[in-house]
Amino acid sequence: MASQKEAGLPHPVWDTESVCLKDFLMTHDVPCISKVVKGQFLNIGAARFIPLKKLHQEVLVHSIKTGLKVLGHSMHKVDNRDGRTHKLLPLEQRVSIPMTYKGWFELVSENGRIAKPIENVRDLAKLFPVVNNVLVRQNIKAYHGNDRDGMMTFDKTKVVIAGEQLKIVGDLTIQTPSNIDGLVRLLKCTDVRGDALYLSFDQRGLFTPIANETDVTGVFLIKDIINRFRLPLTVKLVQGVWPKVDTTRFTGLIRLDWAYTDEIAFVCPLDRTVPRIYPIPTEVSLRLVTAVNSEELKANEAFTNIMVKCNRLVSNYHNTIHLIISVPEGVMKATSHSMANMYSDTNSKIKTPEKAPSLIKRSKSKEDILHDELDDLYGYLREGKQPPVGKYTRTRDSDEETYYEEPEFEPMTKFKSRLEMLDSGDVIGSRRNTNYTLVDPRSALDANHNRVVVTGHSPPKDIPPELPPRQYIQTDSSPVIHTVHTMVIKSDGNLSSSPGSGSSPVSIHMSTPKSQPLFARKISTISMTNSRGSKSSSDGKKDMDSKENRSNSSGSAPKMHRKSSMPLLYL
């Protein structure tokens, strides 16, 4: 099998010192060519014994990033017995949504109700100017201007595909072509590129307003939902990359539970014909060695080609809903290591099917979907009817470049117990003893987003952030604290030093480098007979009398009678 290394990448010369994946950024720069010498994760790693299928050992460490994600689980709507009300039930499939996901969501009530979309252009025009920006959820034909003067013409049309954003400018009435008498009303809009588009009032379509700063209805990005609303919250994916998984496990209804951060290393094997990015958590026990001739490898054209493809794959990773999988030990020990990579059953019990391909139960391929759509279109053309609304508005499935799975950090039973705590209102208990690094999502987002504050007040924007503590460094102007001999106070207020011994009292003197006295304090203590033990009570009395006589003769302090246990303080 032809590999990327054989296509022109020089042979790497490996270093002898290995480093764990978690500390990789501390010692090496990314991207770099590396080799896994210990550990295994999915199809990446080095096996102790000869595996039945070769593992990818020589890899390209593209980047290591810490991202903010939202953990949630899939839901499905069930009709009640009366047939008029609904309720939401959880599914076993858990998902992880990056904060950079470009899909659009709308809020869902607890009974599964959502806001009704706008079904024609005439109703959309009535909402202007209250509604300015809308999301197109169904392909619709629009007129656009010619290349010469930019004026609208009926000869040039354009199909506005589902997922595009339109900004409403206003409506206008123009004359129809010369062969047709009458006037026609058009709604003028602009797309994200600034091109003018014109929609006829008689057209049918499917639109949803893009929520403003204070709206609670409409469509939101995942970053806006986390920044403005409190979790847990139920949402519905209306437009975006749909996970390539069976509809019985993912219906588009997602219960957002909490936000967390994780550090991911994006690794690309070098011995694959088609590049593939493997997101590996840095908590995985892997040890790698880097190439000594890294500069020579990076200067090669083959390395540049690999980086271009990996950049696209990493960009797709940040715009994809990831499936949280559990890989049982029985599957990891199976004959095929690819089964562990593609296994997505969250049940704890291992069911051994008769055929290995049945382990992967996904949606239909793109070719099958296209054939089904062609058959439906031919049927509609024969009957002379239009396709029903929403028939082809489903979001596109992810392919091999946008399908990513992540390992679970805790079992399903523990996850369900946390959900019960959240439903009962115990938010603190649900976040205790978890392997997910829980964070406040609002602190991780940019400050430009407007928030809906229910209680409290947001801090003023003009207050700068607090400065970090500064390390203390002693300079020439800093005061110096040292000890000096005993200082006594004379009658004129001057200080004089007296020779002392080891038992003489000591005062603290604080001065500048110029040795100028700032202040002095004398603390004299009186020895007690019980503490000395070697002198008698008479000796202690003589010492006290001698000290009192010296103080009276100097006139510096009056005679004071105090208990022997209390020190004398002179200032």
N, C-alpha and C positions, 0 to 999 in steps of 0.2 A: 504494500500500500504506500503510495506516494505521500510523503509527509511534508510539512512546511519546512522542516530542518533540511531536507534534501533539496528543497527548491532554491537554495542559495544562501541559507543562513550558516555562517561559519560554525565550526565545532567549538562548543564552549569548554573552557578549562575551569574545572570546579575547584572551589576553595575547600580547605580542610576543616574549617571551623563552622559549625552549624548554629542556627539560631531558631528559636521557636517563633511561630507565626504571630503571636501576640506582641512580641518585642521586635518584630521585623523592621518597623519604621524607625526604631531607635538607632539601628546600626546600618541600614541600607536605604537608598533612595529608590523610589518607584517611578516608572516601570523598570523592571530588570528581569533577566533570565535566571531562573532558579531550578533547583532539583530537590524533590522531596526525598529525604533519607530516612525518615521515621514517621510513622503514623499513617492513617488512612481516613478519607472522608469521601463517600460515594465512589466515584471512579478515579479519584486523585489520591496518590499515596504510594508507599512502598510496602509490599507484603513480605512477611517473614519467610513464607514458603512460596513455592511456585504456584501462582493462582491459575484457575482454569481460564480466566480471561485476563489479558494484560491490563495492568493499571497504568494510568498516565503519571509518569514520574517527573519528566522534564516539562516545566511549565513556565509561562510568562505571568509574573505578578504585575497586573496592570495598575491597580491602585488599591488603597485601603482607606475606606471612608466610614465615618460614623453618621448614621442617618436617623431621622425621626420618622416613625411609622405608627400606624394605628392598627391595633389588633381587634379583630371582629370575627363573627361567625355567621354563616348563611342562615337565612330564614325562608319559610314558604308560607303562603297564604292558604287557609282552609276555610271553606264556607260552613257556616253554622247550619243547624237543622232547618231554620226558617228560610234559608236561602237568600236572605237580604243582608245579613251581617256576616262579617268575616273575623277571623282571628289569626294571629301569627304564631307559628310553631318553629322552634329552632331545629336546625339540621346539624349533622355531625361535622360538616366541613368547616374548618376555620381558615381565615384569610388574613393576610397582612398587606396593608395599603401604604405605600410610601407617600410622604407629604408632597412629593413632586409629581404625583399621578395627575394626568391632564383630563381624566374623565369627569363627567358632570353627574351630580347626584341631586335628588329631590327628597325632601323630608317626608316621612311616612308616619301616620298616626298609629296609636297602639292597636287599633282594630284594622289596620291595613289600608286606610283610605289615603289617597293622594290628590293633589290639585289637578283639576281637569285641564288638559292642554288646549290651546287655540287651534281650531280646525279649519279656518279659512282666512284669506287675506282681508276680507271686509271687517271681520271681527278684530283682526289685529290692528287695522287702521283706527278703529274706534277707541282703542286703548292709548293711542298717542295723544298727548305727550307724557302721560303717566308712565307708560312703558316705552323705553328708548332702545334697549338692547334685548335681542331675542336669540334663542338657539334654534336652529333648523333641525327638526327631528325626522323629516321625511324629504326625500329629493323633490325639488320643485323647479320648474322652468322659469327663467327670468330674462328680460330684455336688457341689453346694455348698449352703451354708446358706441359710435363708430370711432375709428382711429384718427380721423382728421380733425374734427372740431369737438368731439366728445358728446354730441347731441344724441338723444335716444333715437333708435331706429328699430322698426319691426323686422328688419332683415337679419339681425344678429341676435341670437339667443344663447343662453348659457344655462347649464344645469347646476343649480346650487345643491351640493350633496349634503346629506345629513351630517350634522356635527359642526357646520360652519356657523359663525356668529354674524349677525346683521345688526346694523344700527339704523333705526328709522329716522329719516330726514323730514318727510312730509308727503302729502298726496298732491297730485296734479291731474288736470284733465286736458287731453290733447285730441287732435283730429285724427280720425282713422285714415288708413290709406285711401287714395283717390277712387279706387274701385269699390270701396265700401263706404256707405254714408253713415254718419253718426259720430258720436264722441265716446271716448273710452277713458275711464279713471284708472290711474296707476298709483302705486305706492312706491315712492323713491326710498331706496336704502343704500347703504354702503357696507362693503365687506371689510375684513381686517386689513386688506391691502389698500383700502381707500377707493376702490373702483365703484362707480355708481351702477346700481342694479334697479330694475323696475319690475314690480309685480302687479299683475292685473287683479282688480278687485273681485273678479269672478273665479279666481283660482282657488282650489282647495289645497290645503297643506296641513302641516303639523308643526306648531311653534310652542315654545315655552319661554316665558320671560326669564332673563338672567337677573337674579336677585340683586337689589341694591344694598347699600350699607345698612339700612334699617328694615329690610323686607325679611319675612319669614317664609314666603312662598316663592316658588321659582326654582331654578337650578343653581347649585353651588359647586365650587371646587372643594376637594377634601380639605385643603388648607383653610378655606373660609369657614367650613363647618366646625373644625376643631378650634378655630380662633374665636368663634362667636357663640357657640352653644356648649352646653355641658353634657358630658358623656355619662352614662350610655345613651345612645340615640339610634333610631332605626332610619335607614335611608334606602333609596332605590337607585341603582345604576341605570341611567337613561341613555347615556352616550359615552363611549370609551372602549378601550380594549377589553374584550370579554375573556375571562379565563377559559382555556380550552379544557373543559371538564364537562361531564354529563350534567344535564339539566336537573336531574334528581338530586344533585349535590350542590348546585349553585343556580339559584333562580333570579339573581339580580337584587334581591332583598338582603341587606346586610345590617346586622346589629353591631354598631361600633361600641366596643367595650372600654378600652383605655388606650392611651398613647404610651409608647416606650421607645427607647433608643437601642441600637445595636451597632457593632463595628463589624463591617463586612470586608473581606479581601476578595477582589475579583481576579480570578485565576483562569488562564487560558492554556490548555494543553498544546504542546508543540508538535505532537505526533498525530494530529488529526488532519484529515484532508480538508474538512470544513471547520473553520474556527467556531468555538463554543465557549462561552463564559460560564464559569461555575462560581456562584457566590458562596464563599465559605466563611462562617463566623470565626473570628479570631480566637474564640474560646476553644476551638478544636485543637487537640494536641497534635500538631504537626511541626516537624523540624525540617528546615531547609538550609541548603548551601547555595551560595550565589556564584556566578561566573567571575573569574578573575579578569578575563578579557571583556568586561562589560562594555567599555567604550567602543571596542571594535565591533561588537554585535549591534550596538545601537546605530552605528554609522552605516550598516548594511541596508540595502533597499528592501530586502525581505522583511526585516524588522519593522520598517516603516509601513509596509503593506499590512502586516499583522496588527499594528497599532491602529490603523484606520478602521479595520473591521471590528476590533475590540471596542473602539470608541462608540461605534454604532450600537454594539450589543449592550454596553453599559448604559447608554442612553435609553435603550428599550427597557432595561431592567427598572429604571426609575419611573417608567410610564406603564407599569404592569401591575396587576393585582396578583400577589404571590399566594400560593396554596400552602397552608401549614400541614405538613405530613408527619406521620409517625412511622418509623421504619422498625418493625419488630426484629428481634435477634434472629429468628428463623429465616427471615428473608435475607438478612445480611450474610448468613452462612450458606445461602443457596448457591447453586452452581453458577448462576449468572449474576454478576455484580450489577448489571444494568437493571435487574429487577428491583434492587434496593434504590436505585436512582429514580425509577419511574413509579414506584409503589406509592399509592396515595390513599390507602384505606386507613381511616382513623380508628377503627375498632381494635380492641385489644386482642381479640381472638384471631388466630391465623386460620384462614380458610384456604386449603390447597385446591385450586381448580384443576380440571383435567388438562386444559391448554394454557400455556404460559401467556399468550397474547390477551387472554381474557382478564389478566390482572390490570390491564390498562383499559378502562372503560371511558372513552372520551366521546366527544361529539363527532359528527360526520366531517369528512375531509372537505376541503374547498371545492374539489371537483364534483363530489356528490351533491353539495349544496347548489352549485351552479346548474347541474342537470335538473334538480328538483325545481329550481326557479324557472328554467326554460320550459319545463312541462306545464307549470302553472300559468306561465305567460301565454303559451299556445292555447290552453284551455280558456283563458279569459278572452283572447282574441276571437276564438270561435263563437263564444257566447255573446260577444259584443259588450262586455262589462269591463269596468275599471278594476284594477286590483284593490282589495280592501285596504283601508287605512291601517298602517302599521305592519303590513305584510313584509315589507323589505326595509323596515327601520331598525332591525336588530343590529346591535353593535357588532363589529367584526371580531372574529375569534383571534386569539393569539397563535402564532406559528412557532416553529422551533426556535426562532430568534427572540421571541417574547414570552416563552413559557418558562416560568421559574417556580421552583418549589423550595421551601425552607423547612428545616427540621423543627420539630416541636421542642419547646423548652420545659414543658411540664405535661403530665398525662391528662387525658380527657376528664377523668374523675375529679382531679384537683381543679381543672378549669371550670367544670360545672359548679363546683362548690363556690368558686369566686363569683360566678354569675348569680347564684342565689343570694350571696351577700350584697351584690350590687342592687338586685331587685328589692331587697329588704331595706336598703338605704345605708348599709354599713360599707361606706366607701373606703375607710381606713383599713378595716379588716380584710377587705378584698385585695388590698395591695401589700399585705404583710406576708413575708416569707415566700416571695416569688422570685423566679429566675429572670424575669423581665426587668430591665432597668427602667422603672417608671419615672417619668418626668412630667413637669408641667408644660404642656405643648405651647402655651402662650408665651412662655419665656424663651422658647427656642425659635419662634417665628419672628419675622421682622416687625419692627414697630410701626410700620406704615399701615397695617391692617386696622380697621375700625372694629371695635368690639361692642357687643351689647352687654352692658354691665347691669346685672339685676340688683345687686346689693353693693353698697360701698361706693367709693369714688375712685376714679382712675387718677394716678399721680399727674401733676402738671408736666407738660412737655418741656418747659424751660428749665427744669431742675436737672443739672448734670448728674451723671452717675457718680457714686462714691469712689474716691481714689483708693488704690490698694495701699496697705501699710508700707512705710518706707523704712529700710534698714538703718539702724543708728550707727553712725560712723563718728568717732571722736576726732575733733579738730583742735587746732591751737587755741581757739577761743572758748573751748569747752571747759567748765570748771573741773578742778581736780580735788578729790577728797583724800586726805591723808591724816595721819595721827601726829600729834606734837606732844611736847612735855606739858606738865601741869601749869596752867595759867591761873594767876590770882588777880583780883581786881583791886587796884589801889584806890585811895580816897579821891584822887583827881580824875578817876575814870579810865586811866591808862591800864594796859595789860602788861604784866611782867611774868617771865617764866622763872620757875624754880627748879633746881635739879631734882630729879626723881629717880627712883629705883624701879625694880620690877613690881614692887607692891604699891608704888605711888599711884594716885589716881591719874587718869588720862582723859583729856578733853579732845573733841573733834574740831579740827580747824579746816575751813574751806577757803581756798584762795585761788587766784588766777595765776597763769604762768609767770607774771611779774612779781609774785610773792607778796602781794598786797593783802593784808588781813581783811576779810569781809565780816566775819563774826566769830566769836569764840564762846565756848560754853564749858563750864567746869562742873563735873559731877563727882563729888567726893563721897565715898562710902565708908562707913564705920565698921570695922571688923568686930564680929561678935565672938564671944568666948566659946560658944557651942560649936561654931564653924571651924575655929582654929584647932581646938583640941589640945594644943601644945602649951598654951598659956593659961594661966589661972585667972580668976575673976579680978584679982587685985591688979595684975598686969594690964588687963583691959581697961580698968578704971584709970590707971596712971596714963596710959596712952591718950585717953579721952581728955584728961585734964591738961596734958601738955599741948594738945591740938587747940583747945579752947584758949589757953594762955597765949599761943602764937597769934591767933586771930584777934584777940583783944589788944595785944601790943601793936599790931599793924594798923588797927582801926579800920580795916576793910570791911568787916562784918560784925554785927552785934552778936552777943552771946545768946545762943538758942538752946533751949532744953527740949529735946525730943526723945522719943523712944529709940532704942538701939536698932530696931528693925527697919526704920525709915531712913532713906538717904537724904543728904543735904544737897540742895540744888542752888547754885549761884549763877546768876546771869550778869 
